[in-house]
Amino acid sequence: MTDTFTFLPPAGASIAVLGACGGIGADIVRKLVDAGCKVAALDLERSLSEAPTPAAHAIAFDGLDAASVERAITALGKAMPRLDGLVIASGFAGQRMPLGDWSVDQIDEIFAGNLRLMTLCLRASLPLLTHGGPASVVMLTSDMAYIPQPGYAPYVAAKAGMVAMGQSVAREVAPNVRINFVSPGAVDTPFLRGGRGRSLDPEAPLRFDMDAYLSQIPLARMATPEDVAGPVLFLLGPASSYMTGSVLHVSGGAFMS
């Protein structure tokens, strides 16, 4: 009988992490490796170079390129023919500016780098997840989809659409494959300066007013990658076995529902 009080994925589980070199993704990979899981890390080639991963397999891909996604998942299937878990943590927000200043190309890039990327990655990975046994997918959305901030309209729309897309697929693939979501607020990672592998200046200033942001957080601090990794590991593990289509908000209380 499955021990539902074991909150980590079992040792030996095969889990792929897309966006594995970002602050959150890298912490998830480290914790999975420490738990004895077999881990594949997928990210931009530049990101894998900047932040070497302890995962057993490192696979470069560009989520803006559909052919690159297909090649990466094909390589993943050769390394891990059966996936017990999948984390999709890729994405980027773009520059903050009024909607009227966004060009069509910039809007398309945000949609492609978030909603389209996650849809393509999930579609390509389903054959590795639908093996008849239990499997869990965790997708990272953003609390900006629930507390929209001015200047990020395309990103807000893409992240909200990702949840709707994932919930639709969750109904398609149940009961053996579960799809859930973790929705963080701002997390102190390279993402806030453009994202690892995309920002030309990793030390660039934050693109928002930290003091104003923290004044809205009941827990009165910025989130760390560890704050987000814990809920992700829970959703990958057996203790969440009766959850699918759910969103866990990790925003220090900024969003309460």
C-alpha positions, 0 to 999 in steps of 0.5 A: 500500500502506498504510504501517502504520508511520504511527501517526497517522490520515491527514490528511483523515480524518473523525473524531468525538470524543464527550466532546470537551471533557473533559481527555482528549477535548480533547487528542485533538481538538487532536492530530487537528486538528494532524495535519490530520484533519477533526474533529467535537467532540460534548459537553454544551452547557455543556461546549462553552461552557466549553471551546471546541474547535478542531474544524471542527464542534461539536455539543451533545448529552446522552448521557442523552437518547436523542433528543438522541443521535439528533439529534446523530448526524443532525447529524454525518452531515450534516457528515460523511457518512462517518466514518473514526474515532470516539472515545467518551470520554463518561461519569462516575463519580458520588460514591464511597459504599457500594453500600447508599447508592446509590439506584436513580435514582443507579444508573440514572444511572451506567448510562445515562451510561456503558454505555447512552450508549456503546451508543446512540452506537455504534448511531447512528454505525454507518451512518456507519462502515460505508461499505465502507472501513476505519474505527476506533472507540476507546472509553474504559473504565476500569481500575476495571473491572479493578481494582475500587475500593470505592464505585464499584460501578455505574461499575465494572459499567458500564465492564466491560459497555461492553467486553463490549458493544463486543467483541460489536459488533466481531465484528458489524462486522468486517472493515472496522470495528474497535473497540478500547478504551483503559483508563486509570487515574486521569488528572488532569482535571476528571473526577476532580472530577465531569466538565466540564459536570457538576461545580458546582465544577471546583476541588473536591478530588479524591475519592480519596487521591492518596498512597495511589493513587500508592503502587500505581503502578509508574511513580510518577506520575499520568497526563496526558491526553497519556498516554491520547491517544497510544494512542487515536491509535494505535488510530485509525491504520493501525499498529493495522490488525490489532487489534480487540476489544483493550484497551490499559491505560494505568495506569502499571503498576497493571494488568498482564496 
